[in-house]
Amino acid sequence: MMLSSSTMSASPTKLSLDSLLAQIGIFLKACPKVTLEWSLTVRAGTMSDCDRMTCWVEKSKEAGSQEPLGSFASVAQLLKAIAAPPSVQTIQATQSSISVRQGISVALLEHGIEWRLYLHTREPNATDRYQSWRWRSVASGSDPSSNPDQTGVQADHYGFYFLSATPTGETPIDLVHPLFVDAVQQLVQHERLRSMSGFWLRHRGDQVLQVDLIYPWYPRLAEFDSTLRSLVTTLGGSADWITTYADYPIRHIAFNGKDREPGFTLYFSAPMTIGWPSTLPTLKESVRVQSQKIQQHMEQTLFSRLPIRTTRSKQTTDTRPSVGDFYNTQRLDLWRQVLGNKMHYHFGIFEDCQQLPDKEDAIDAAFDRAISELYPFIPEGGRVYDIGCGWGGPLLQLQAELGCRVEGITISQTQAHYCEAKGLKVRHDTVEETLPPGYFDCMMMIESLCHIQDKLRLLKILRLFGKRLVIRAHCQDRHPASRNFGGTMLMNSSSQLRYLVEQAGWRIVHWQNRRLESMPSALVWQRRLQSIPLSNDQHLETLRDFCNRVVTHWDEWGESNPLIEIVAES
Ligand SMILES: C[S@@+](CC[C@H](N)C(=O)[O-])C[C@H]1O[C@@H](n2cnc3c(N)ncnc32)[C@H](O)[C@@H]1O
């Protein structure tokens, strides 16, 4: 089906977004998961209110449908109807099988219409990709298929980064237009933004076109009143609209990059729940109502339940090395010699606790087994968050062997960079001052809980973000709680650990001491460290001392330091 020629052939001034909205609705309104978005753009002296609308559809296969691509087939039909350039139709068709979400956006320009296709794709065992293609159709003739400017397709790609910086150290402030630096500096200080969100960068080639701050909790526009007013004043326009929209929840704010004309855009979006809107004012109203509901829901179910912070993860007066510095290293080569190629940094699970396997491969398999032994507790294909993910060994294994969608966090910058180079989605930050990026089927803490200062608070927070928690934690049962391992670990007894997990509201469904089967790990690391001369890597030398102590006091250490494996459900 082609869009009606009366729509497409009308002169641009007679075209309205309402009519385009209705035409898009013909194809997309029946899709099961639709999100509608509109935007408001401010440039020097001007404000364009709702000059663009976007409709997003998610991967879905309608019940009983013979069509394997579900909603994406509807997007294909729409692209055909609007006579999108063949290259765009081909991209959409070829990428639909790996698409998670697709969006169609339309804006009225002075001389026609600008269309955009957005694709969010995910290939098996690869990180997600976000791309867009934009083209213009000049609404001049009566045949829509003659309209597109076939040569003018522009492709952009997007990258998401948690605050405060990209892996190469670029911050939003470095990338926005100089007029916006002060405003963006204020905006990125927001605690919620820092703890749970970040920014998108829109790239065209090497150029950053846009820096987009993301507000997953939908704050009301009024919260940005003073920042927006000063931005509008800087751009020389009227700020009256700020009062009109004070009550509207914002989803993201995009600032033009430093090489473009100064301008910024506010985006408003929400899932469609009450049917396809017939006009743009109806769309705006439905987005407002629905996003306010989401905002209220998040306040009630998340923010009001977040436990208060009683300690900071590192006091300014504290002279201990930070855990992040401890895990940063210049000597990846040495660590690979000790940990093996997969860089698992946890105790292995050995089949024979009396004798080390002869072959290095069999030794390495014990470190893989430490993760595969957890497979019964981790849903195949599920979304997994690894807290204290180290060099990404466990995440890569779960991705490859269980098809899990994995994300992690580590306090070490070198580990985060290493993971990123392996294609993993890993945040560099402390879990004590951030929130998990969404809801997970399973969260893991493999030998990382002992580094956490306020364990109870973290365990309470995690309950709000996942169904299941898998922990393996070192405990010390014969000595009071103390700092160990170069002062970086705050050790508890196993009964304290049980108390903390239960006190946080988790229900323990599995509890096992894996110390005996894990003991040979200390022998493996000690032996590998013997071939490495003393180094100035403080962490490596702490591990050397630790292994020597464990091997010297084998039985006593093993008995008093259980390695507790817990599976808990919320
Ligand atoms: C012993 S390693 C375990 C690594 C990984 N789980 C594995 O099994 O290979 C402990 C990990 O916890 C991380 N970590 C410690 N404190 C942290 C914190 N506050 N926030 C995030 N990660 C932390 C360290 O950076 C390190 O990656």
The ligand as a Tripos MOL2 file, in Angstrom:
@<TRIPOS>MOLECULE
LIG
   27    29     1     0     0
SMALL
NO_CHARGES

@<TRIPOS>ATOM
      1 C1         38.1630  -11.1840   43.1200 C.3       1 LIG1
      2 S1         37.5970  -10.1810   41.8480 S.3       1 LIG1
      3 C2         36.3590  -11.2420   41.1520 C.3       1 LIG1
      4 C3         36.2150  -11.0090   39.6890 C.3       1 LIG1
      5 C4         35.1570  -11.8080   38.9740 C.3       1 LIG1
      6 N1         33.9320  -11.8990   39.7250 N.3       1 LIG1
      7 C5         35.6220  -13.1830   38.6020 C.2       1 LIG1
      8 O1         35.0350  -14.1330   39.1440 O.co2     1 LIG1
      9 O2         36.4960  -13.3130   37.7460 O.co2     1 LIG1
     10 C6         36.6430   -8.9280   42.6640 C.3       1 LIG1
     11 C7         36.0150   -7.9120   41.7040 C.3       1 LIG1
     12 O3         35.1860   -7.0150   42.4390 O.3       1 LIG1
     13 C8         35.3470   -5.7210   41.9020 C.3       1 LIG1
     14 N2         34.9190   -4.7400   42.9080 N.ar      1 LIG1
     15 C9         35.3840   -4.5670   44.1550 C.ar      1 LIG1
     16 N3         34.7320   -3.5640   44.7670 N.ar      1 LIG1
     17 C10        33.8250   -3.0970   43.8840 C.ar      1 LIG1
     18 C11        32.8520   -2.0610   43.9110 C.ar      1 LIG1
     19 N4         32.6600   -1.3170   44.9910 N.pl3     1 LIG1
     20 N5         32.1030   -1.8410   42.8110 N.ar      1 LIG1
     21 C12        32.2840   -2.5870   41.6900 C.ar      1 LIG1
     22 N6         33.1840   -3.5890   41.6140 N.ar      1 LIG1
     23 C13        33.9390   -3.8400   42.6840 C.ar      1 LIG1
     24 C14        36.8090   -5.6420   41.5650 C.3       1 LIG1
     25 O4         37.0540   -4.5950   40.6550 O.3       1 LIG1
     26 C15        36.9910   -7.0290   40.9590 C.3       1 LIG1
     27 O5         36.6090   -6.9720   39.6180 O.3       1 LIG1
@<TRIPOS>BOND
     1     1     2 1
     2     2     3 1
     3     2    10 1
     4     3     4 1
     5     4     5 1
     6     5     6 1
     7     5     7 1
     8     7     8 2
     9     7     9 1
    10    10    11 1
    11    11    12 1
    12    11    26 1
    13    12    13 1
    14    13    14 1
    15    13    24 1
    16    14    15 ar
    17    14    23 ar
    18    15    16 ar
    19    16    17 ar
    20    17    18 ar
    21    17    23 ar
    22    18    19 1
    23    18    20 ar
    24    20    21 ar
    25    21    22 ar
    26    22    23 ar
    27    24    25 1
    28    24    26 1
    29    26    27 1
@<TRIPOS>SUBSTRUCTURE
     1 LIG1         1 GROUP 0 **** ****
